[in-house]
Amino acid sequence: MKNKKIAVLFSGEGTNMEALIKNLHDQTFNDTKITVSLTLTNNPTANGINRSKKYKIDPIILDHKTYSDREKFDKKLVEIIKDHDIDLCVLAGFMRILTPVFTDNIKAINIHPSLLPLFKGANALKRSFESDMKIAGVTTHMVTSELDSGKIVDQACFSKDGLSFEDFKAKITQTEHSLYPKSVKKVLLT
């Protein structure tokens, strides 16, 4: 049996991290066991800290505010990930623009609340909701040095028809929680 270790990076609520833990942690798929070996946040007050601890995974808190620049933070982040012998880094609401110090050294996947290549960057959820498009959705993609531009792993969409903004946000979250574990398995098992 093969073992694959993932790191989940988060900055806020940690709901995607929790969905990943519930759907992947210590489970075997096609003779490969996936383990969430590391959770890490850049935000010392993130609610995701308690979510991670609930699953007996003590997160590392790496406060980006204690570093003089992005590259120094990313260098420490890479060091921690490599020390844990991680096969795939999973960005789950990790609200940092990563430099080549990270992107050139770590294999990582991200989830974005729009159908890329539309609505890259910040405020994608709001921009997607306010667009004239009849559908919306989420995209998983490999992380590169160009923001939200890596190879698309998968996408899932739904009709926006009649949804309030609150309903839309809830549908995005529900779609993320369903799609992300499948995408992580796709990257790790193929």
C-alpha positions in Angstrom: 0.0 0.0 0.0 1.2 3.5 -0.8 0.9 6.4 1.6 0.3 10.0 0.5 0.6 12.9 2.9 -1.1 16.2 2.5 -0.8 19.5 4.2 -3.9 21.8 4.4 -3.2 25.5 4.6 -6.0 27.9 5.8 -6.5 31.4 7.0 -10.1 31.6 8.3 -13.0 29.4 9.1 -11.4 26.2 7.9 -14.6 24.7 6.5 -12.8 23.4 3.4 -10.1 22.0 5.6 -12.7 20.2 7.7 -14.4 18.8 4.5 -11.0 17.5 3.4 -10.3 15.8 6.7 -13.7 14.2 6.8 -13.5 12.9 3.3 -9.8 11.9 3.0 -7.9 11.7 6.3 -6.7 8.2 7.1 -8.7 6.7 4.3 -7.6 4.3 1.6 -8.4 4.8 -2.1 -7.1 2.4 -4.8 -4.4 0.9 -2.4 -3.3 4.4 -1.4 -3.8 5.8 2.1 -4.2 9.5 2.3 -3.3 11.3 5.6 -3.7 14.9 6.5 -0.2 15.1 8.1 -0.1 18.9 8.6 -2.5 21.8 9.0 -1.1 25.3 9.0 -2.5 28.8 9.3 -1.0 32.2 8.8 -3.7 33.7 11.1 -3.3 33.2 14.9 -7.1 33.9 15.4 -8.4 31.6 12.6 -11.5 29.6 13.6 -10.0 26.8 11.6 -7.5 26.2 14.4 -10.3 24.7 16.6 -11.7 22.7 13.6 -8.3 21.1 13.1 -7.9 20.3 16.8 -11.3 18.7 16.8 -9.8 16.0 14.6 -6.7 15.7 16.8 -4.5 17.5 14.3 -2.6 20.3 16.0 -2.1 23.1 13.5 1.1 25.0 13.1 0.5 28.8 13.4 2.9 30.7 11.2 1.9 34.4 11.5 2.9 36.2 8.3 3.0 39.5 10.2 6.2 38.4 11.9 8.1 38.2 8.6 9.6 41.3 6.9 8.5 40.2 3.4 6.6 37.5 1.5 9.7 35.7 0.4 10.9 35.2 4.0 7.5 33.9 5.0 7.3 31.6 2.0 10.8 30.2 2.7 9.8 29.2 6.3 6.5 27.7 4.9 8.5 25.6 2.3 10.8 24.5 5.1 7.9 23.3 7.3 6.2 21.5 4.4 9.4 19.8 3.3 10.2 18.8 6.9 6.8 17.0 7.0 7.6 15.1 3.7 4.3 16.3 2.2 3.2 14.9 -1.2 0.6 17.6 -1.9 -0.1 21.0 -0.3 -3.8 21.9 -0.4 -4.7 25.5 -0.1 -8.1 25.8 1.6 -8.9 29.5 2.0 -5.2 30.3 2.5 -5.4 34.1 1.9 -1.8 34.7 0.8 -0.4 35.4 -2.6 2.5 33.0 -2.8 5.9 33.9 -4.3 8.1 31.7 -6.5 9.9 30.7 -3.3 6.8 28.6 -2.6 5.5 27.9 -6.1 8.8 26.7 -7.5 9.3 24.3 -4.6 6.0 22.9 -3.5 3.3 20.9 -5.4 0.1 22.6 -4.5 -3.6 22.7 -5.4 -6.1 25.5 -4.8 -9.8 26.0 -5.0 -11.3 29.2 -6.4 -15.0 30.3 -6.1 -15.5 30.9 -9.8 -15.3 29.1 -13.1 -11.8 30.0 -14.0 -10.4 31.6 -16.1 -13.3 34.0 -15.2 -13.1 36.2 -12.1 -9.5 35.6 -11.0 -8.2 37.1 -7.8 -10.0 38.8 -5.0 -13.8 39.3 -4.7 -14.4 36.5 -7.2 -17.5 35.3 -5.4 -19.2 38.7 -5.6 -18.1 39.3 -9.2 -19.4 35.9 -10.2 -22.7 36.5 -8.5 -23.1 40.0 -10.0 -22.2 38.9 -13.6 -24.8 38.2 -16.3 -23.8 34.6 -16.5 -26.6 32.1 -15.8 -24.2 29.6 -14.2 -21.5 29.8 -11.5 -19.3 27.4 -9.8 -15.9 26.5 -8.4 -12.5 25.5 -9.9 -9.7 23.5 -8.6 -6.3 24.2 -10.1 -2.6 23.6 -9.6 -0.8 26.5 -8.0 1.7 28.4 -10.1 3.4 31.8 -9.7 0.7 33.4 -11.7 -2.4 34.0 -9.6 -5.3 31.6 -10.3 -3.7 30.5 -13.6 -2.4 27.0 -13.0 -3.7 23.9 -14.9 -7.4 23.3 -14.1 -7.9 20.0 -12.2 -11.7 20.1 -12.2 -14.8 22.3 -12.1 -18.3 22.1 -10.9 -21.2 24.5 -11.7 -24.8 25.2 -10.9 -27.5 27.6 -12.0 -27.6 31.0 -10.3 -31.3 31.5 -11.2 -33.3 32.9 -8.4 -30.5 32.7 -5.8 -30.0 35.5 -3.2 -26.4 36.4 -2.5 -26.6 34.4 0.8 -28.0 31.4 -1.0 -25.3 31.8 -3.7 -22.5 31.8 -1.1 -23.9 28.7 0.6 -24.1 26.9 -2.8 -20.5 27.8 -3.6 -19.4 26.5 -0.2 -21.4 23.3 -0.6 -19.9 22.8 -4.1 -16.4 23.4 -2.8 -16.8 20.8 -0.1 -18.0 18.2 -2.6 -15.4 19.0 -5.4 -12.2 19.6 -3.4 -11.7 16.1 -1.9 -12.4 14.5 -5.4 -9.8 16.9 -6.9 -7.2 16.1 -4.3 -7.7 12.3 -4.9 -7.4 12.9 -8.7 -4.1 14.6 -8.3 -2.7 12.1 -5.8 -4.0 8.9 -7.4 -3.2 9.5 -11.1 
